[in-house]
Amino acid sequence: MKYKSLTLLDQLSTQTREHIAFVESLKTLSLDDLNKRPHKGSWNTLECIAHLNLYGNFYLPEISRRMAASQSNAASYFNSGLLGNYFAKSILPKDRPNKMKTFQEMDPIYKQLDKKVLAVFLEQQENFLQLLEQAKSKDLGKIRTNISINKWIKIRLGDTFRFLVNHNIRHIVQIKNILSSCSVIDQTSPVLPAVNHQ
């Protein structure tokens, strides 16, 4: 797929701000509500956010390093790579649930978590917004980043950005489903803002 680079980065920034607003709204819920899980073996809200933080721990420094090391100049267009586009699209939630295996090191289930998890996410997303802004002066196709599951595979920076935003969308939708199934909110509740799919 071909994107206008600045348009893509602006869209990803807008979605990231929506994710920040969503997680800010979670701070109004009780710790008990944030720890409710639909059934044994499923994640609760804090575990979903902790999972996203683990990805942030890997990708944010990786992106920062790769951009700092690159001498590339901005390109008007970004062409998504075959593998990167697959990763970015496949992680989006589907109408019918598409379960994906979570690697053990990225699985926070049954950890003792509190609202600090939300603060970490919010700080990471503010950092992510800065990276998206810095990327406006870079070539999104020439810079490549490692991926968390295999150090030998690299994908284009534009696809890395898309993957991270889509991964957030996936688990924010999951959180809304968790809170709804646990009767904390209903799906039309004004407490939590809607999250738009890309």
Secondary structure by P-SEA (a helix, b strand, c coil): cccaaaaaaaaaaaaaaaaaaaaaaaccccccccccccccccccaaaaaaaaaaaaaccaaaaaaaaaacccccccbbbbcaaaaaaaaaaccccccbbbbbccccccccccccaaaaaaaaaaaaaaaaaaaaacccccccbbbbccccccccccaaaaaaaaaaaaaaaaaaaaaaaaaacccccccccbbbbbcc
